Amino acid sequence: MVNADLLEILRCPVCVQEKSGELRLYRESWLICTRCGRKYPIVDDIPVMLIEEGEKWMGTAEEALPVPPPEP
């Protein structure tokens, strides 16, 4: 499980440049940007905050996201 303090400060690396870039936790395995919808996997309790990784999952519906996420 990702530390709650870390979750409070993490932001979408794309949206934080223009807006707040807030993320919400989904099924303890994904961070989803509330603005753009990029989905960042959490692998071995470490959020993978690479822009290309977030974009890879943008077209996937939340309920279709694999739990646990595959390693990048």
C-alpha positions as CSV (number, residue, x, y, z in Angstrom):
1,M,0.0,0.0,0.0
2,V,1.3,3.4,-0.9
3,N,1.9,5.8,2.0
4,A,-1.0,8.2,2.5
5,D,1.4,11.2,2.9
6,L,2.9,10.4,-0.5
7,L,-0.6,10.2,-2.1
8,E,-1.3,13.7,-0.8
9,I,1.7,15.2,-2.7
10,L,1.7,13.2,-5.9
11,R,0.3,15.0,-9.0
12,C,-0.2,14.1,-12.6
13,P,3.1,15.2,-14.3
14,V,1.2,16.6,-17.3
15,C,-1.6,18.5,-15.6
16,V,0.4,19.9,-12.7
17,Q,2.0,22.3,-15.1
18,E,-1.4,24.0,-15.8
19,K,-3.7,23.0,-12.9
20,S,-3.5,21.1,-9.7
21,G,-3.1,17.7,-11.3
22,E,-4.9,15.9,-8.5
23,L,-4.9,12.1,-8.5
24,R,-7.4,9.7,-7.0
25,L,-6.6,6.2,-5.8
26,Y,-8.5,3.4,-7.6
27,R,-8.7,-0.1,-6.2
28,E,-5.4,0.4,-4.3
29,S,-3.6,-0.2,-7.6
30,W,-4.0,2.9,-9.8
31,L,-3.7,6.6,-9.6
32,I,-6.1,8.4,-11.9
33,C,-5.8,12.1,-12.8
34,T,-9.1,13.8,-12.1
35,R,-8.4,16.3,-15.0
36,C,-7.1,14.4,-18.0
37,G,-7.9,10.7,-17.1
38,R,-4.3,9.4,-17.3
39,K,-4.0,6.2,-15.3
40,Y,-0.8,5.5,-13.5
41,P,-0.2,2.0,-12.1
42,I,1.1,1.2,-8.7
43,V,3.6,-1.7,-8.9
44,D,5.1,-3.2,-5.8
45,D,3.7,-0.2,-3.8
46,I,5.5,2.3,-6.1
47,P,3.5,4.6,-8.3
48,V,4.8,4.6,-11.9
49,M,4.4,8.3,-12.8
50,L,5.8,8.2,-16.3
51,I,3.8,10.2,-18.7
52,E,3.9,7.5,-21.4
53,E,2.7,4.9,-18.9
54,G,-0.3,7.1,-17.9
55,E,-1.1,7.7,-21.6
56,K,-1.0,4.0,-22.4
57,W,-4.0,3.3,-20.1
58,M,-6.1,6.4,-21.0
59,G,-8.4,4.5,-23.3
60,T,-9.1,1.7,-20.8
61,A,-12.2,1.9,-18.7
62,E,-11.6,1.9,-15.0
63,E,-13.4,-1.3,-14.4
64,A,-11.2,-2.9,-17.1
65,L,-7.9,-1.9,-15.5
66,P,-6.0,-5.0,-14.4
67,V,-5.5,-5.6,-10.7
68,P,-2.7,-5.9,-9.9
69,P,-1.3,-3.8,-12.8
70,P,1.3,-5.4,-15.1
71,E,4.9,-4.2,-14.6
72,P,5.9,-1.5,-17.2
